[in-house]
């Protein structure tokens, strides 16, 4: 990893190591700019690892007439399936037609539009199905009909890390656990103070600090301010598997919101999300009892296997920094991204509000289009077809690649080979190399993988490794946590806490 220096001149300073920040850093570095990204915590430590893990157009946004957002998101879904085929996969979603909910004719029209508004797709189109006679309805309470449509699933935190990794390999300086402490204007440069004691002179700043976007502007007196973002908390619960199959469910509620129930980590179901106004500390949001009750009630209405707060294996919450469009209903505030320039001339700052993980790549392009007049000449946009690290799979796609991994490293059990093939793609060679055996810390996590995550992916703690880079913490429990902590401490690799 790049080491800190006391003073650095860059073209672009990116504040925030979520999906938008790392996406901008990758795009800018690939266009020949000198880039630095600073993140006060770990990559994807906050909102970007607290999503529903979906790469989707946002079917419900059609009801809000957010046609541009849905079209762009569906176009981006296709591009992301191309550039990260190891990390992103198609998934079928079942929508039961419950009494008192949206009528079938309205859903049919919405799905037809969803199938076509984004152009062509490799994913199967929507169909009406009999749920009482097919496997699509297995696990549901009695309901006759429904619809099935397609969207995508992603490991959100790894998507962030891969963008940062590609940015670094193209010359970007990625600094985690380094706080932005403010910037002043000096002729045509920002002079920024960082928490590691260094000073950065930047032609422009991209403020992608999520819930802290307003705080960053407060620390820059020379930039004009925007109204603070509308903070909305979204919470998820993870419960024992509610249904069989690789498909997910989208469930309608009486309040007109929808809830997703998604297969997760083999024997679990991910349920979310809520939409709740938030005014607390965005660094540590937690689920409220009423949110857990709401999510449990939502799935209990549909599934024969009932669940309660007592069954929740884990939960997580994220705070979305939405652009305040004045809507009183948190669920109806626009999810579209809004980019705002902060000065009349150079040096420039651009602040990002809102957005979806699905549209991060286009947001990054758009941000650089806005900043182009204030930056050195750049090469053309390039990220729409350039694979993310590990995404250059050989012919046969991910299924054939998983088989190849199992043959090359036969000491891996099937579950570990599958997990690592998806997580690292063709970069798995950098993790395992010429290994003929492994030292297993538990649940298929080997010391070679921990070494790689620390040395190449900015992992510094047990949480970084088990909850963001691998997701193995959900099954490994205290035993795996202790094993990883002991290994990190014994080898001086990272902060074990």
Secondary structure, DSSP 8 states (H G I E B T S, - for coil): -----SEEEEEEEEE--SHHHHHHHHHHHHTT--EEEEESSSTT-SGGGSS--EE---GGGGGGT-HHHHHHHHHHHHHHHHHTTTTEEEEEEEEE--TTSS-HHHHHHHHHHHHHTT---SS---EEEETTTSGGGTTB-S--EEEEEEEEEE-HHHHHHHHHHHHHHTT-EEEES--EEEEEEETTEEEEEETTS-EEEEEEEEE--GGGHHHHHHT-TTS------EEEEEEEEEEE--S-SS-EEEEE-TTS-EEEEEEETTTEEEEE---EE--S-TTS----HHHHHHHHHHHHTTBSS---GGG--EEEEEEEEE-----SSGGGS--S-EEEE--SSSSEEEEEE---GGGHHHHHHHHHHHHGGGS-------TTSS--TT----TTHHHHHHHHHHHHTTTS-HHHHHHHHHHHGGGHHHHHTT-SS--EEETTEEHHHHHHHHHHS---SHHIIIIIIS-THHHHHHHHHHHHHHHHHHHT-S---
